[in-house]
Amino acid sequence: MLRQQDRRQFLRATGLAGAAVSIGAQPLLSQQPSSSAPKERLRVGFVGVGVKGSAHAGNLLAMEHVDLVAVCDILERQCEETQQQAERLGKIIPTAYFRGTRDFERMCAEEDLDLVYTATPWKWHTRVCLAAMNNGKHAATEIPVAITLDDCWKLVETSEKTGKHCCMMENVNYMRNEMAVLNMVRKGLLGELIHCEAGYMHDTRWLKINDYGDGLWLGDHHAQRNGNLYPTHGLGPVAWYSNINRGDRFEYMVSMSSKARGMDLYAAKHLPEDHPKRRRKYINGDVNTSMLRTVNGVSIIIKHDTDLPRPYSRTNLVQGTRGILRGYPEFVVCIEGDTHQHKWEPGTKFLDEYDHPLWKEVNSTPLGKPKHAPLTEPIVKGAVWHYDPVRELRNGDFLEDYRYVEALRKGIAPDFDVYDAATWSAVTELSERSVADRSAPQEFPDFTRGKWKTNSPVEIVV
Ligand SMILES: NC(=O)c1ccc[n+]([C@@H]2O[C@H](COP(=O)([O-])OP(=O)(O)OC[C@H]3O[C@@H](n4cnc5c(N)ncnc54)[C@H](O)[C@@H]3O)[C@@H](O)[C@H]2O)c1
């Protein structure tokens, strides 16, 4: 019997896709919209207001043209925190939904909403986005949008069928250096793009053994899966640099995991012998390295490295025919004709020169001073970030929320679409498959079904 993914590939290969592919017997009716009807005020419902969700809810509450009218969490106290946050800001008090893990479905069905935004644990993201779109609402989700290829396809097909946006909110794409690099790439500073290296290198061992917040769910993934579980912080900006789904696309990838030692050692050191989080075996390789190749010949290395002692990094290395730059541990460049030919040099002057116009706006208008509590004042006990760029993170987050809200208000295409969400998230299952098969190459699905050839680059580019 053909797997669902293989069945789709077969149908596309035989040209039957447009006519016959259906999910739940629903034919594909239309393409995902590039625009929607403009709307002066947006009504938003939020699902999952823990560490990250409460920060996004704070962003939305700080926006003049947004009414956060509903909030859903399995914990009533989290809903109450959001209600109190709204009250403090003099905004509408959102209706609370806290009757269990599927109560977001009731919220999506009952509430009159333009957008449903979720920051739940990973396994709920697809379900919330599907419930939103199937009830006529646009969807936004924290990363990743899905952890299986089948779910990626379901989201693409539901977005196309309902005509609703489904955006995966990758805040790193909006961070200052990443946006300046995007500007450099677009303006040709590096010449033709050849190679990138990025990733999520962040010691989060402590998060996985906590008995609150991410500790309740993140470690389960590390105990059950082996691959790149969190690819999009590194891959999102690289996908923008290389115009993925907009002139180029990921063609195939290979992935390799090291052995897994970090979490077992950490749990043994910090937890009592009979603790369930110590007794279980963590199988996700401490360092996972994937290599992707695009149709246009760009090579990309993406790493996932969260279970060993190490400083935070996303690498963010970009190399082209004119030179190379690297984001971590500090921003350095080597550009032919502009810097020493064989040495890294500090890239501050390039960051200043290529600062993205959106970031100039952030620093010169009230946009840069969101009224919500910063992430250093977490609602969830003890959930303080262990790396520094709180300000950068807050403003990158604010910008991503602001951009999506403004796109919906104006009825224009958001910076991300469902194809980006599916493509970037697909790395999780593809890496797991490759790791399980001695790093065998995995074909990337073309979620755009050929539209990558004619789609224009992300409009955020200037
Ligand atoms: N982009 C970033 O920089 C960044 C940073 C941190 C977390 N995240 C992402 O945000 C998401 C949430 O992470 P977090 O750290 O806030 O986790 P968290 O555990 O602190 O918050 C999750 C919240 O969802 C609630 N919840 C769980 N299941 C639910 C359900 N079925 N319906 C409604 N509510 C439910 C929980 O009670 C909790 O309040 C994850 O996808 C994570 O990867 C992204």
Ligand as a Chemical Component Dictionary entry (heavy atoms), coordinates in Angstrom:
data_LIG
# 
_chem_comp.id                   LIG 
_chem_comp.type                 NON-POLYMER 
_chem_comp.pdbx_formal_charge   0 
_chem_comp.three_letter_code    LIG 
# 
loop_
_chem_comp_atom.comp_id 
_chem_comp_atom.atom_id 
_chem_comp_atom.alt_atom_id 
_chem_comp_atom.type_symbol 
_chem_comp_atom.charge 
_chem_comp_atom.model_Cartn_x 
_chem_comp_atom.model_Cartn_y 
_chem_comp_atom.model_Cartn_z 
_chem_comp_atom.pdbx_ordinal 
LIG N1  N1  N 0  10.404 31.394 18.472 1  
LIG C1  C1  C 0  11.014 31.309 19.641 2  
LIG O1  O1  O 0  12.005 31.962 19.913 3  
LIG C2  C2  C 0  10.436 30.386 20.669 4  
LIG C3  C3  C 0  10.874 30.451 21.989 5  
LIG C4  C4  C 0  10.259 29.618 22.907 6  
LIG C5  C5  C 0  9.270  28.743 22.510 7  
LIG N2  N2  N 1  8.885  28.709 21.216 8  
LIG C6  C6  C 0  7.836  27.812 20.751 9  
LIG O2  O2  O 0  6.602  28.217 21.330 10 
LIG C7  C7  C 0  5.804  27.088 21.603 11 
LIG C8  C8  C 0  5.428  27.075 23.073 12 
LIG O3  O3  O 0  6.607  27.056 23.848 13 
LIG P1  P1  P 0  6.609  27.602 25.349 14 
LIG O4  O4  O 0  8.018  27.662 25.762 15 
LIG O5  O5  O -1 5.765  28.813 25.457 16 
LIG O6  O6  O 0  5.895  26.375 26.052 17 
LIG P2  P2  P 0  5.025  26.394 27.379 18 
LIG O7  O7  O 0  4.927  24.973 27.782 19 
LIG O8  O8  O 0  5.552  27.415 28.327 20 
LIG O9  O9  O 0  3.604  26.922 26.885 21 
LIG C9  C9  C 0  2.674  26.110 26.248 22 
LIG C10 C10 C 0  1.290  26.504 26.748 23 
LIG O10 O10 O 0  0.333  25.756 26.004 24 
LIG C11 C11 C 0  -0.628 25.225 26.927 25 
LIG N3  N3  N 0  -1.203 24.054 26.288 26 
LIG C12 C12 C 0  -0.697 22.803 26.183 27 
LIG N4  N4  N 0  -1.523 22.022 25.462 28 
LIG C13 C13 C 0  -2.571 22.799 25.099 29 
LIG C14 C14 C 0  -3.758 22.569 24.347 30 
LIG N5  N5  N 0  -4.028 21.375 23.799 31 
LIG N6  N6  N 0  -4.643 23.587 24.192 32 
LIG C15 C15 C 0  -4.392 24.796 24.748 33 
LIG N7  N7  N 0  -3.284 25.065 25.468 34 
LIG C16 C16 C 0  -2.384 24.089 25.624 35 
LIG C17 C17 C 0  0.155  24.949 28.191 36 
LIG O11 O11 O 0  -0.664 24.873 29.324 37 
LIG C18 C18 C 0  1.092  26.168 28.227 38 
LIG O12 O12 O 0  0.495  27.256 28.886 39 
LIG C19 C19 C 0  6.631  25.891 21.163 40 
LIG O13 O13 O 0  6.301  25.572 19.856 41 
LIG C20 C20 C 0  8.051  26.381 21.196 42 
LIG O14 O14 O 0  8.878  25.686 20.317 43 
LIG C21 C21 C 0  9.452  29.515 20.282 44 
# 
loop_
_chem_comp_bond.comp_id 
_chem_comp_bond.atom_id_1 
_chem_comp_bond.atom_id_2 
_chem_comp_bond.value_order 
_chem_comp_bond.pdbx_ordinal 
LIG N1  C1  SING 1  
LIG C1  O1  DOUB 2  
LIG C1  C2  SING 3  
LIG C2  C3  SING 4  
LIG C2  C21 DOUB 5  
LIG C3  C4  DOUB 6  
LIG C4  C5  SING 7  
LIG C5  N2  DOUB 8  
LIG N2  C6  SING 9  
LIG N2  C21 SING 10 
LIG C6  O2  SING 11 
LIG C6  C20 SING 12 
LIG O2  C7  SING 13 
LIG C7  C8  SING 14 
LIG C7  C19 SING 15 
LIG C8  O3  SING 16 
LIG O3  P1  SING 17 
LIG P1  O4  DOUB 18 
LIG P1  O5  SING 19 
LIG P1  O6  SING 20 
LIG O6  P2  SING 21 
LIG P2  O7  DOUB 22 
LIG P2  O8  SING 23 
LIG P2  O9  SING 24 
LIG O9  C9  SING 25 
LIG C9  C10 SING 26 
LIG C10 O10 SING 27 
LIG C10 C18 SING 28 
LIG O10 C11 SING 29 
LIG C11 N3  SING 30 
LIG C11 C17 SING 31 
LIG N3  C12 SING 32 
LIG N3  C16 SING 33 
LIG C12 N4  DOUB 34 
LIG N4  C13 SING 35 
LIG C13 C14 SING 36 
LIG C13 C16 DOUB 37 
LIG C14 N5  SING 38 
LIG C14 N6  DOUB 39 
LIG N6  C15 SING 40 
LIG C15 N7  DOUB 41 
LIG N7  C16 SING 42 
LIG C17 O11 SING 43 
LIG C17 C18 SING 44 
LIG C18 O12 SING 45 
LIG C19 O13 SING 46 
LIG C19 C20 SING 47 
LIG C20 O14 SING 48 
# 
